[in-house]
Amino acid sequence: MNSLAPFVIFYLGALAALVLRGPVRIAVMLAVPLIGAANLMHIGGGFSTEFLGYTFTPVHVDKLSLIFGYLFHLATFLGVIYNLHEKDTLQHVAALVYAGSALGAVFAGDLVTLFVFWELLAVSSVFLILARRTARADRAGMRYLIINILSGVILLSGVILRAAETGSIAFEYLGTGSLANNLIFIAIGIKCCFPALHTWLTDAYPEATPGGTVFLSAFSTKVAIYALARGFPGTEELIYVGATMAMFPIFFAVIENDLRRVLAYSLINQVGFMVVGIGLGTDLGINGAVAHAFNDVVFKGLLFMSMGAVLYRTGKMNGSDLGGLYKSMPLTATFCIVGAASISAVPLFSGFVSKSMVMVSALEEGHTYVWLMLLFASAGVFHHAGIKIPFFAFFAHDSGIRCKEAPWNMLLAMFLAAAICIYNGSFPDLLYSMLPMPVDYVPYTTQHVLTQVQLLLFSALAFVILKLTHLYPPELPSVNIESEWAYRRFLPCVTRYLGTAIGKLDHMIRSEAMHVIGDIIAVIRRHHGPAGRMAATLESGTMVLVALTVFLMLLLVFLI
């Protein structure tokens, strides 16, 4: 290995951010991802060591880990610029530790190292939620931490079982089929937001700070995508899990009022496309998943940045409270539209050159129904992220809010992200050259472009018709019931009910037990108490009789 482990530079930067202040801290934080990227260019092949009979590989380098490494450096650089106006030491330190932990996870060559960084991801990222310093953020942060720590515990259980079964802890192709591998699969699925395991994300991300949400959107789920691509490529179950993930968030996003929660659902929707690509297991499918992960970090980060800027300037995030902000924040509105076009896979924007890879791969492998599901999901994401986010935040009705444009550092971060979205969408060759498999895919064919343009036009027409006929769900202050209700309301209610029932049963059992013990004590006291028969003084004759009886019994025993 010719350079430092990538995470070391970020951890050192976090330590520096902890003790430094002012412009010096800003300079260090900006330098960390730049120095880290330069370090990554000379990293070599990693290194291994033997310990307790196992081969530990803290750093493993190949094309799959490298592209995620570059992606995480880019995301950190954009996130740091976006968050420069913040003076909160907690956010700065947590963000660098979080990014460093993500790098440690994607360069981990063994499962024990993966577990260590898996847990560090959970612990460091929760501070980006708690830094909001509201009661809602505190509760959401604790739920987030519990679920992510649970994922780590399940991962560790699988690692221990696998080590016992195979004698190896190497992080390589695992596949399903054994209890150990299935536990690892479930642990990754939690962080990847499999259906019914996803609510930690939609519950917590909207409660984080504006800058914290940008970081959160970049790392946790993408580390999980990397882990699936490394350990479970070609697992057929992932095709259907991913297609479900791409579809179900659409319905919640359309009726959701909190625009950052809409983007949280949209994040799960996009991760679904990546999961499908990994499940297909072909070169095109894997490349599509990885390329879409790269583009998603940038365009989803851009959308979260724009909504974070709105929250920062207005203090509001519900679509029902916003509208007309293009008058006050025209640059933010423009950058938001670029992000919306990218996530909607408009030709010449980044989503088009990666999402189509997964869909074409599904068709080539004969999964026509899955392709139709992804087509529906593509139309849905255009509705809730491509149209709803910019429309209700910046246009729609005029809310009367007049505020300043976003701070210069936020605008710079959004400009850079928007430029990357347009560049990757218009000139995808650089992105394709970094992918783990050889690429011979051409996105800009007449068929691909016409199919996507038709889809977008019909989706836009459907949105207009629904709005004009008042059938589109209105933006109203509301709380939408989701499966997170199970652990936010149902389980606490069940726990309280069971606690009350068990308390009553315990009281009844204790009362009955005390009555029985009291009766036993009364009987014993009646015979052995101060006034009892056994405590009475015996007469001399009686004592002689007892002694004689005992003597005769002993004599009889000895004679026999």
C-alpha positions as CSV (number, residue, x, y, z in Angstrom):
1,M,0.0,0.0,0.0
2,N,1.5,3.3,-1.1
3,S,-0.7,5.7,0.9
4,L,-2.8,6.1,4.0
5,A,-6.1,4.3,4.5
6,P,-8.8,6.7,3.2
7,F,-10.7,6.9,6.5
8,V,-7.5,8.0,8.4
9,I,-7.4,11.3,6.7
10,F,-11.1,12.0,7.5
11,Y,-10.7,11.0,11.1
12,L,-7.7,13.3,11.5
13,G,-9.6,16.1,9.8
14,A,-12.5,15.5,12.3
15,L,-10.0,15.8,15.2
16,A,-8.7,19.0,13.8
17,A,-12.2,20.4,13.3
18,L,-12.8,19.6,17.0
19,V,-10.0,21.8,18.2
20,L,-9.8,24.5,15.5
21,R,-12.0,27.5,15.0
22,G,-12.9,30.1,12.4
23,P,-11.2,30.3,9.0
24,V,-8.5,27.7,10.0
25,R,-11.2,25.1,10.6
26,I,-12.9,25.9,7.3
27,A,-9.6,25.5,5.4
28,V,-9.0,22.2,7.1
29,M,-12.4,20.8,6.3
30,L,-12.2,21.9,2.7
31,A,-8.7,20.4,2.4
32,V,-9.7,16.9,3.9
33,P,-11.7,15.6,0.8
34,L,-9.1,17.2,-1.6
35,I,-6.2,15.6,0.1
36,G,-8.2,12.4,0.5
37,A,-8.9,12.3,-3.3
38,A,-5.2,12.8,-4.1
39,N,-4.3,10.0,-1.6
40,L,-6.9,7.8,-3.3
41,M,-5.2,8.2,-6.6
42,H,-2.0,6.5,-5.2
43,I,-3.6,4.0,-2.9
44,G,-2.3,0.8,-4.4
45,G,-4.0,-2.5,-3.7
46,G,-4.6,-2.4,0.0
47,F,-3.0,-4.5,2.7
48,S,-3.8,-7.5,5.0
49,T,-2.6,-8.9,8.3
50,E,-3.0,-12.2,10.2
51,F,-4.5,-12.2,13.7
52,L,-5.9,-15.1,15.7
53,G,-5.9,-17.3,12.7
54,Y,-8.0,-15.0,10.5
55,T,-6.9,-12.7,7.7
56,F,-7.9,-9.1,8.3
57,T,-7.9,-6.8,5.4
58,P,-8.6,-3.2,6.6
59,V,-8.1,-1.8,3.1
60,H,-9.1,-3.7,-0.1
61,V,-8.9,-1.7,-3.4
62,D,-10.6,-2.6,-6.7
63,K,-12.7,-0.7,-9.2
64,L,-15.9,-1.2,-7.2
65,S,-14.5,0.3,-4.0
66,L,-12.6,3.0,-5.9
67,I,-15.7,4.5,-7.6
68,F,-17.5,4.6,-4.3
69,G,-14.4,6.1,-2.7
70,Y,-14.3,8.9,-5.3
71,L,-18.0,9.4,-4.9
72,F,-17.8,9.8,-1.1
73,H,-14.9,12.3,-1.4
74,L,-17.0,14.4,-3.9
75,A,-20.1,14.2,-1.7
76,T,-18.0,15.3,1.3
77,F,-16.5,18.3,-0.6
78,L,-20.0,19.5,-1.7
79,G,-21.4,18.9,1.8
80,V,-18.6,20.8,3.5
81,I,-19.1,23.8,1.1
82,Y,-22.8,23.7,1.7
83,N,-22.4,23.8,5.5
84,L,-19.7,26.4,5.7
85,H,-22.0,29.0,7.2
86,E,-22.6,26.7,10.2
87,K,-20.6,27.4,13.3
88,D,-21.7,24.2,15.1
89,T,-18.7,22.1,15.9
90,L,-20.9,19.1,16.5
91,Q,-22.1,19.0,12.9
92,H,-18.6,19.6,11.4
93,V,-17.0,16.8,13.4
94,A,-19.9,14.3,13.0
95,A,-20.0,14.9,9.2
96,L,-16.3,14.1,8.8
97,V,-16.4,11.1,11.0
98,Y,-19.5,9.9,9.2
99,A,-17.8,10.3,5.8
100,G,-14.7,8.6,7.0
101,S,-16.7,5.7,8.3
102,A,-18.4,5.3,4.9
103,L,-15.0,5.2,3.3
104,G,-13.8,2.6,5.8
105,A,-16.8,0.4,5.0
106,V,-16.4,0.5,1.2
107,F,-12.7,-0.3,1.4
108,A,-13.1,-3.0,4.0
109,G,-11.8,-6.3,2.8
110,D,-13.1,-8.4,5.7
111,L,-16.4,-8.7,7.5
112,V,-15.1,-7.7,10.9
113,T,-13.7,-4.4,9.6
114,L,-17.0,-3.9,7.7
115,F,-18.9,-4.3,11.0
116,V,-16.7,-1.8,12.9
117,F,-17.3,0.9,10.3
118,W,-21.0,-0.2,10.0
119,E,-21.5,0.7,13.6
120,L,-19.4,3.9,13.4
121,L,-21.7,5.0,10.5
122,A,-24.7,4.7,12.8
123,V,-23.1,6.4,15.8
124,S,-21.6,9.3,14.0
125,S,-24.6,10.0,11.7
126,V,-27.1,10.3,14.5
127,F,-25.4,13.5,15.7
128,L,-26.4,15.2,12.4
129,I,-30.0,14.5,13.5
130,L,-29.6,15.5,17.1
131,A,-27.9,18.7,16.1
132,R,-31.3,20.1,15.0
133,R,-31.9,20.3,18.8
134,T,-35.7,19.9,18.7
135,A,-37.8,17.4,20.6
136,R,-38.9,15.7,17.3
137,A,-35.2,15.4,16.2
138,D,-34.3,13.9,19.5
139,R,-37.0,11.2,19.3
140,A,-36.3,10.5,15.7
141,G,-32.6,10.3,16.3
142,M,-33.0,7.7,19.1
143,R,-35.2,5.6,16.9
144,Y,-32.7,5.9,14.1
145,L,-29.8,4.9,16.3
146,I,-31.6,1.9,17.8
147,I,-32.6,0.5,14.4
148,N,-29.1,1.0,12.9
149,I,-27.4,-0.5,15.9
150,L,-29.8,-3.5,15.6
151,S,-28.6,-3.8,11.9
152,G,-25.0,-3.9,13.2
153,V,-25.9,-6.6,15.8
154,I,-27.5,-8.8,13.2
155,L,-24.4,-8.2,10.9
156,L,-22.1,-9.3,13.7
157,S,-24.1,-12.4,14.4
158,G,-23.9,-13.4,10.7
159,V,-20.1,-12.7,10.7
160,I,-19.5,-14.8,13.8
161,L,-21.5,-17.7,12.4
162,R,-19.8,-17.5,9.0
163,A,-16.4,-17.4,10.7
164,A,-17.3,-20.5,12.7
165,E,-18.7,-22.4,9.6
166,T,-16.1,-21.5,7.0
167,G,-13.0,-20.3,9.0
168,S,-13.0,-17.1,6.8
169,I,-14.0,-13.5,7.4
170,A,-13.2,-12.3,3.9
171,F,-15.7,-9.9,2.4
172,E,-16.3,-11.5,-0.9
173,Y,-19.3,-13.0,-2.8
174,L,-21.5,-14.5,-0.1
175,G,-24.9,-15.3,-1.6
176,T,-27.9,-16.5,0.4
177,G,-28.5,-20.1,1.5
178,S,-26.9,-20.3,4.9
179,L,-28.1,-18.8,8.2
180,A,-24.9,-16.8,8.5
181,N,-25.2,-15.3,5.0
182,N,-28.9,-14.6,5.4
183,L,-28.3,-12.7,8.6
184,I,-25.7,-10.5,6.8
185,F,-28.2,-10.1,4.0
186,I,-30.9,-8.9,6.4
187,A,-28.5,-6.5,8.1
188,I,-27.6,-4.9,4.8
189,G,-31.3,-4.9,3.8
190,I,-32.1,-2.8,6.9
191,K,-29.6,-0.1,5.9
192,C,-30.6,-0.4,2.3
193,C,-34.3,0.3,3.2
194,F,-35.9,-2.9,2.1
195,P,-39.8,-2.7,2.2
196,A,-41.0,-2.6,5.8
197,L,-37.4,-2.0,7.0
198,H,-37.2,1.5,5.6
199,T,-39.0,3.7,8.0
200,W,-35.9,4.7,10.0
201,L,-35.0,6.8,7.0
202,T,-38.3,8.6,6.3
203,D,-38.7,9.1,10.0
204,A,-35.2,10.6,10.7
205,Y,-33.8,12.3,7.6
206,P,-36.4,15.1,7.5
207,E,-35.7,15.9,11.1
208,A,-31.9,16.5,10.6
209,T,-30.3,19.9,10.1
210,P,-30.3,21.3,6.5
211,G,-26.7,20.4,6.0
212,G,-27.0,17.1,8.0
213,T,-29.6,15.8,5.6
214,V,-27.3,16.4,2.6
215,F,-24.7,14.2,4.3
216,L,-27.2,11.6,5.4
217,S,-28.5,11.2,1.8
218,A,-25.0,10.5,0.5
219,F,-23.6,7.7,2.6
220,S,-25.7,5.2,4.6
221,T,-27.8,3.7,1.8
222,K,-24.9,3.9,-0.7
223,V,-22.7,1.9,1.7
224,A,-25.5,-0.7,1.7
225,I,-25.6,-0.7,-2.1
226,Y,-21.9,-1.3,-2.2
227,A,-22.2,-4.1,0.3
228,L,-24.9,-5.8,-1.8
229,A,-22.9,-5.4,-5.0
230,R,-19.9,-6.9,-3.2
231,G,-21.6,-9.8,-1.4
232,F,-24.9,-10.6,-3.2
233,P,-24.7,-9.8,-6.9
234,G,-27.1,-11.9,-9.0
235,T,-29.4,-12.7,-6.0
236,E,-32.7,-13.1,-7.8
237,E,-34.8,-12.0,-4.7
238,L,-33.2,-8.6,-5.0
239,I,-34.9,-8.0,-8.4
240,Y,-38.4,-8.2,-6.9
241,V,-37.4,-6.5,-3.6
242,G,-35.9,-3.6,-5.6
243,A,-38.9,-3.3,-7.9
244,T,-41.1,-3.1,-4.9
245,M,-38.8,-0.4,-3.4
246,A,-39.0,1.6,-6.6
247,M,-42.8,1.5,-6.6
248,F,-44.3,1.8,-3.1
249,P,-42.7,5.1,-2.0
250,I,-44.5,6.9,-4.9
251,F,-47.9,6.6,-3.2
252,F,-46.6,8.0,0.1
253,A,-44.6,10.8,-1.6
254,V,-47.6,12.0,-3.6
255,I,-49.7,12.6,-0.4
256,E,-46.8,13.8,1.8
257,N,-46.8,17.5,2.8
258,D,-43.2,17.8,4.2
259,L,-41.1,18.2,1.1
260,R,-37.9,16.8,2.7
261,R,-39.9,13.7,3.6
262,V,-41.0,13.5,0.0
263,L,-37.3,13.5,-1.0
264,A,-36.7,10.8,1.7
265,Y,-39.3,8.6,0.0
266,S,-37.8,9.5,-3.4
267,L,-34.4,8.3,-2.1
268,I,-35.8,4.8,-1.4
269,N,-37.4,4.8,-4.8
270,Q,-34.0,5.5,-6.5
271,V,-32.3,2.9,-4.3
272,G,-34.8,0.4,-5.6
273,F,-33.5,0.8,-9.1
274,M,-30.0,0.1,-7.8
275,V,-31.1,-3.0,-5.9
276,V,-32.8,-4.3,-9.1
277,G,-29.5,-3.9,-11.1
278,I,-27.5,-5.8,-8.4
279,G,-30.1,-8.5,-8.4
280,L,-29.9,-8.9,-12.2
281,G,-26.2,-9.6,-11.7
282,T,-25.2,-8.9,-15.3
283,D,-22.4,-6.5,-16.2
284,L,-24.9,-4.0,-17.5
285,G,-27.1,-4.4,-14.3
286,I,-24.2,-3.9,-11.9
287,N,-22.8,-1.0,-13.9
288,G,-26.2,0.6,-14.0
289,A,-26.7,0.2,-10.2
290,V,-23.2,1.7,-9.4
291,A,-23.6,4.5,-12.0
292,H,-27.1,5.4,-10.6
293,A,-25.7,5.4,-7.1
294,F,-23.1,7.9,-8.2
295,N,-25.6,10.1,-9.9
296,D,-28.2,9.8,-7.1
297,V,-25.7,11.1,-4.5
298,V,-25.3,14.2,-6.6
299,F,-28.8,15.0,-7.8
300,K,-30.5,13.9,-4.6
301,G,-27.9,15.9,-2.6
302,L,-28.8,18.9,-4.9
303,L,-32.5,18.5,-4.2
304,F,-31.9,18.2,-0.4
305,M,-29.6,21.3,-0.7
306,S,-32.3,23.3,-2.3
307,M,-34.9,22.3,0.2
308,G,-32.4,22.9,3.0
309,A,-31.8,26.4,1.7
310,V,-35.6,27.0,1.7
311,L,-35.8,25.7,5.3
312,Y,-32.8,27.8,6.3
313,R,-34.4,31.0,4.9
314,T,-38.1,30.5,5.7
315,G,-38.1,28.0,8.6
316,K,-40.9,26.1,6.8
317,M,-40.8,22.9,4.8
318,N,-44.5,21.9,4.2
319,G,-45.7,22.4,0.7
320,S,-48.9,23.9,2.1
321,D,-46.9,26.8,3.7
322,L,-44.6,27.5,0.7
323,G,-45.0,28.7,-2.9
324,G,-44.0,31.7,-4.9
325,L,-40.4,31.5,-3.6
326,Y,-39.0,31.8,-7.1
327,K,-39.4,35.6,-6.6
328,S,-37.1,35.6,-3.6
329,M,-34.8,32.6,-4.3
330,P,-34.5,32.4,-8.2
331,L,-31.1,30.7,-8.2
332,T,-32.1,28.1,-5.6
333,A,-35.3,27.5,-7.7
334,T,-33.1,27.0,-10.9
335,F,-30.8,24.6,-9.2
336,C,-33.8,22.7,-7.8
337,I,-35.2,22.3,-11.3
338,V,-31.8,20.9,-12.5
339,G,-32.0,18.3,-9.7
340,A,-35.6,17.5,-10.5
341,A,-34.7,17.0,-14.2
342,S,-31.8,14.7,-13.2
343,I,-33.8,12.5,-10.9
344,S,-36.6,12.3,-13.5
345,A,-34.1,11.0,-16.1
346,V,-34.6,13.9,-18.6
347,P,-32.2,13.4,-21.5
348,L,-29.0,15.4,-21.1
349,F,-29.3,15.1,-17.3
350,S,-27.5,12.5,-15.2
351,G,-30.4,10.2,-14.2
352,F,-31.0,9.4,-17.9
353,V,-27.6,7.8,-18.5
354,S,-27.7,5.5,-15.4
355,K,-31.4,4.6,-14.8
356,S,-31.8,3.4,-18.4
357,M,-28.9,0.9,-17.9
358,V,-30.9,-0.9,-15.2
359,M,-34.1,-0.9,-17.2
360,V,-32.4,-2.1,-20.4
361,S,-30.7,-4.9,-18.4
362,A,-34.1,-6.0,-17.0
363,L,-35.5,-6.3,-20.5
364,E,-32.4,-8.1,-21.8
365,E,-32.8,-10.7,-19.0
366,G,-36.4,-11.3,-19.8
367,H,-37.9,-9.6,-16.8
368,T,-40.6,-7.8,-18.7
369,Y,-42.9,-7.3,-15.7
370,V,-40.1,-5.8,-13.7
371,W,-39.3,-3.4,-16.5
372,L,-43.0,-2.3,-16.5
373,M,-42.8,-1.8,-12.7
374,L,-39.7,0.3,-13.2
375,L,-41.4,2.2,-16.0
376,F,-44.2,3.0,-13.6
377,A,-41.7,4.0,-10.9
378,S,-40.0,6.3,-13.4
379,A,-43.3,8.1,-14.1
380,G,-44.0,8.3,-10.4
381,V,-40.7,9.9,-9.5
382,F,-41.3,12.5,-12.2
383,H,-44.6,13.3,-10.4
384,H,-43.3,13.6,-6.8
385,A,-39.7,14.7,-7.2
386,G,-39.5,16.1,-10.7
387,I,-42.7,18.2,-10.5
388,K,-44.0,18.3,-6.9
389,I,-40.8,19.5,-5.2
390,P,-40.1,22.6,-7.4
391,F,-43.7,23.3,-8.1
392,F,-45.0,23.5,-4.6
393,A,-41.8,25.1,-3.1
394,F,-41.2,27.8,-5.7
395,F,-44.3,28.2,-7.8
396,A,-47.9,27.0,-7.2
397,H,-49.8,29.6,-5.1
398,D,-47.9,32.6,-3.7
399,S,-47.4,32.1,0.0
400,G,-46.4,35.8,0.5
401,I,-43.1,34.8,1.9
402,R,-40.3,37.2,1.0
403,C,-36.8,36.3,2.1
404,K,-33.2,36.5,1.1
405,E,-31.6,34.2,-1.5
406,A,-29.6,31.3,0.0
407,P,-26.1,32.1,1.4
408,W,-23.3,32.1,-1.1
409,N,-21.8,28.9,0.1
410,M,-25.1,27.1,-0.4
411,L,-25.4,28.5,-3.8
412,L,-21.9,27.5,-4.7
413,A,-22.5,23.9,-3.6
414,M,-25.7,23.7,-5.5
415,F,-24.0,25.2,-8.6
416,L,-21.3,22.6,-8.5
417,A,-23.8,19.7,-8.0
418,A,-26.0,21.0,-10.9
419,A,-22.9,21.3,-13.2
420,I,-22.0,17.6,-12.4
421,C,-25.6,16.6,-13.1
422,I,-25.5,18.2,-16.5
423,Y,-22.0,17.0,-17.3
424,N,-22.6,13.4,-16.4
425,G,-25.9,13.5,-18.4
426,S,-24.4,15.0,-21.4
427,F,-20.9,13.4,-21.4
428,P,-21.2,10.1,-19.5
429,D,-18.0,8.6,-20.8
430,L,-16.0,9.7,-17.8
431,L,-18.5,8.1,-15.4
432,Y,-18.7,4.9,-17.5
433,S,-14.8,4.6,-17.4
434,M,-14.9,4.4,-13.6
435,L,-17.5,1.6,-13.5
436,P,-16.4,-1.8,-12.2
437,M,-17.3,-3.8,-15.4
438,P,-16.5,-3.0,-19.0
439,V,-19.1,-0.7,-20.6
440,D,-20.4,-1.0,-24.1
441,Y,-23.8,0.7,-23.4
442,V,-24.9,3.7,-25.5
443,P,-27.6,5.7,-23.7
444,Y,-28.3,8.2,-26.5
445,T,-30.1,6.1,-29.1
446,T,-33.3,7.2,-30.8
447,Q,-35.3,4.5,-29.1
448,H,-34.1,5.4,-25.6
449,V,-34.6,9.1,-26.0
450,L,-38.0,8.8,-27.6
451,T,-39.2,6.3,-25.0
452,Q,-38.1,8.5,-22.1
453,V,-39.5,11.8,-23.6
454,Q,-42.8,10.2,-24.3
455,L,-42.9,8.9,-20.7
456,L,-42.1,12.3,-19.3
457,L,-44.7,14.1,-21.5
458,F,-47.5,11.8,-20.6
459,S,-46.6,12.0,-16.9
460,A,-46.6,15.8,-17.1
461,L,-49.9,15.7,-18.9
462,A,-51.4,13.4,-16.2
463,F,-50.2,15.9,-13.5
464,V,-51.8,18.8,-15.3
465,I,-55.1,17.0,-15.7
466,L,-55.1,15.9,-12.1
467,K,-54.4,19.4,-10.9
468,L,-57.0,21.0,-13.2
469,T,-59.7,18.5,-12.1
470,H,-58.7,18.8,-8.5
471,L,-58.0,15.1,-8.2
472,Y,-54.3,15.6,-7.3
473,P,-53.9,15.2,-3.5
474,P,-53.8,18.8,-2.1
475,E,-51.0,20.0,0.1
476,L,-52.6,19.9,3.6
477,P,-51.0,20.0,7.1
478,S,-51.3,16.3,8.0
479,V,-49.5,13.3,9.4
480,N,-49.5,10.3,7.1
481,I,-49.7,6.9,8.8
482,E,-46.9,4.6,7.6
483,S,-45.4,1.3,8.8
484,E,-43.2,3.3,11.2
485,W,-46.5,3.6,13.3
486,A,-45.7,0.1,14.4
487,Y,-42.8,1.2,16.5
488,R,-43.7,4.8,17.1
489,R,-47.3,4.2,18.4
490,F,-48.4,0.5,18.2
491,L,-45.5,-1.1,20.0
492,P,-45.3,1.5,22.8
493,C,-49.1,1.0,23.3
494,V,-48.7,-2.7,23.4
495,T,-45.8,-2.4,25.8
496,R,-47.9,-0.2,28.1
497,Y,-50.9,-2.5,27.9
498,L,-48.7,-5.6,28.6
499,G,-46.9,-3.8,31.4
500,T,-50.2,-2.9,33.1
501,A,-51.6,-6.5,32.6
502,I,-48.3,-8.1,33.9
503,G,-48.3,-5.6,36.8
504,K,-51.9,-6.7,37.8
505,L,-51.0,-10.4,37.4
506,D,-47.8,-9.9,39.4
507,H,-49.8,-8.1,42.2
508,M,-52.4,-10.9,42.3
509,I,-49.7,-13.7,42.4
510,R,-47.8,-11.8,45.1
511,S,-51.0,-11.3,47.2
512,E,-51.9,-15.0,46.9
513,A,-48.3,-16.1,47.7
514,M,-48.3,-13.8,50.8
515,H,-51.6,-15.3,52.0
516,V,-50.2,-18.9,51.6
517,I,-47.0,-18.0,53.4
518,G,-49.0,-16.3,56.2
519,D,-51.1,-19.4,56.7
520,I,-47.9,-21.6,56.8
521,I,-46.3,-19.2,59.4
522,A,-49.5,-19.3,61.5
523,V,-49.5,-23.1,61.5
524,I,-45.8,-23.2,62.5
525,R,-46.4,-20.6,65.1
526,R,-49.3,-22.5,66.5
527,H,-47.1,-25.5,67.1
528,H,-43.7,-24.0,67.6
529,G,-44.4,-20.5,68.9
530,P,-44.0,-19.4,72.5
531,A,-47.4,-20.6,73.3
532,G,-47.2,-23.6,71.0
533,R,-47.3,-27.3,72.0
534,M,-43.7,-27.9,71.0
535,A,-42.4,-25.0,73.1
536,A,-44.2,-26.2,76.3
537,T,-42.0,-27.5,79.3
538,L,-42.2,-31.3,79.6
539,E,-42.6,-33.1,83.0
540,S,-39.7,-35.1,84.4
541,G,-41.6,-38.4,84.0
542,T,-42.4,-37.7,80.4
543,M,-38.7,-36.9,79.8
544,V,-37.6,-40.2,81.4
545,L,-40.2,-42.0,79.2
546,V,-38.9,-40.4,76.1
547,A,-35.3,-41.2,77.0
548,L,-36.1,-44.8,77.8
549,T,-37.9,-45.2,74.5
550,V,-35.0,-43.8,72.5
551,F,-32.6,-46.2,74.4
552,L,-34.7,-49.2,73.7
553,M,-34.9,-48.3,70.0
554,L,-31.1,-48.0,69.7
555,L,-30.6,-51.3,71.6
556,L,-33.0,-53.0,69.2
557,V,-31.1,-51.6,66.2
558,F,-27.7,-52.8,67.5
559,L,-29.1,-56.3,68.4
560,I,-30.5,-56.7,64.9
